[in-house]
Amino acid sequence: MKIKRNPEIVAYGLIAPSVIFLLLLFVWPLAETALMAFYQPGQGWTAIHLQKMVRDLNFTVSLKNTLILVAAVVPVQMAIALGMASLLERVPRGRSAFLYLWTICLGISDLAAGLAWLAILGDRGYFNTLLNMAGIADNPVNWLSHQHPLALFIAIFMAEVWRATAIVLVIVVAGWQLIPREYKEAAEVFGAKPWQRFTRVTLPLLKPTIQSALILRTVLAFEVFAVVYALAGRDFPVLVGEAYNWQGAYQNTHVASAYALFILLISIAATFVYLKALKVRRETLS
């Protein structure tokens, strides 16, 4: 006896594990976070935790630092990833080896990356040792302190660029490989120069890939913490760091939840901006 299968039931059955996974590990924790941010036992629904967050002395500073870091890091990482992908496209042999070497840092945790740069830029780090050997500085310079805010920001910037550019590169390379060679060959036939082929052919066809890479990297950049904590401690406040402090140091889960919701809100806002600014037509995706 042959059993007939309903295609709709099969389809729903196949996506059910993913839906359950999202409900248990995303929707439920998000609902619990929202509940803790807007609910006070004994008082009911309240906005007092949001008010504490906004009135926090480090809130404005951490928001400014996070926005500046995101605005500085993400465009540079995208430019570097596009340049590296372009170079990789020109390599006749060994592309996989080069891509593997360039993406090794993906296997390094955020904290380990921060500690690695701490070994370079710390008081007794390699950079100060080189300066001393070259006779430029007799005494170690404390680059990673509030006394040198620009140097501290540059250190965090370099560490983030080194650590997380690889994820953007992987996405860009994946999208680059999907571009049919016929388009580039047609542009060459019509006499387009390499820069013209890149700007008029490659970049427009890479728009869906660039959009995805920017969304992912921006959301992750808003969540930066371990690198900053390893290099600067509390000398460079960021939003996730303040959420960590309210939870770990002050034992106030409610305000920490308010910070978490705020980070989620600005991440969604940035995603919406990317979706509108880099809107992809349906025929481009087909």
Long-range contacts (C-beta under 8 A, 24 or more apart in sequence): 30-264, 33-257, 33-260, 33-261, 34-257, 34-261, 36-253, 36-254, 36-257, 37-254, 37-257, 37-258, 37-260, 37-261, 40-254, 49-254, 49-255, 49-257, 49-258, 50-258, 52-252, 52-255, 52-258, 53-255, 53-258, 53-259, 53-262, 56-242, 56-246, 56-255, 58-237, 58-242, 58-245, 59-242, 61-237, 62-237, 62-238, 62-239, 62-241, 62-242, 63-239, 65-236, 65-237, 65-238, 66-222, 66-224, 66-238, 66-239, 68-153, 69-153, 69-156, 69-157, 69-160, 69-221, 69-224, 69-238, 70-218, 70-221, 70-222, 70-270, 72-157, 73-157, 73-160, 73-161, 73-164, 73-221, 74-214, 74-217, 74-218, 74-221, 76-161, 77-161, 77-164, 77-165, 77-168, 77-217, 78-168, 78-210, 78-213, 78-214, 78-217, 80-161, 80-165, 80-168, 80-169, 81-165, 81-168, 81-169, 81-171, 81-172, 81-213, 82-172, 84-165, 84-169, 85-169, 85-172, 85-173, 85-176, 86-198, 88-173, 89-176, 99-169, 99-170, 99-173, 102-166, 102-169, 103-166, 103-169, 103-170, 104-166, 105-162, 105-163, 105-166, 106-166, 106-167, 106-170, 108-163, 109-226, 110-163, 110-224, 110-225, 110-226, 110-227, 111-226, 111-227, 111-229, 111-230, 113-159, 113-162, 113-163, 113-226, 113-227, 113-230, 114-159, 114-226, 114-227, 114-228, 114-229, 114-230, 114-231, 115-230, 117-155, 117-158, 117-159, 117-162, 117-227, 117-230, 117-231, 118-144, 118-230, 118-231, 121-155, 121-231, 144-231, 144-232, 144-235, 145-235, 146-235, 152-231, 152-232, 152-235, 152-236, 153-236, 155-231, 155-232, 156-227, 156-228, 156-231, 156-232, 156-236, 159-227, 159-231, 160-221, 160-224, 160-227, 163-227, 164-217, 164-220, 164-221, 167-213, 167-216, 167-217, 167-220, 168-213, 168-217, 171-209, 171-212, 171-213, 171-216, 172-206, 172-209, 172-210, 172-213, 174-209, 175-206, 175-208, 175-209, 175-210, 175-212, 176-202, 176-206, 176-209, 178-209, 179-205, 179-206, 205-284, 207-278, 207-280, 207-284, 208-280, 208-284, 208-285, 210-278, 211-274, 211-275, 211-278, 211-280, 214-274, 214-278, 215-270, 215-271, 215-274, 215-275, 218-267, 218-270, 218-271, 218-274, 219-267, 219-270, 219-271, 222-263, 222-266, 222-267, 222-270, 223-263, 223-267, 239-263
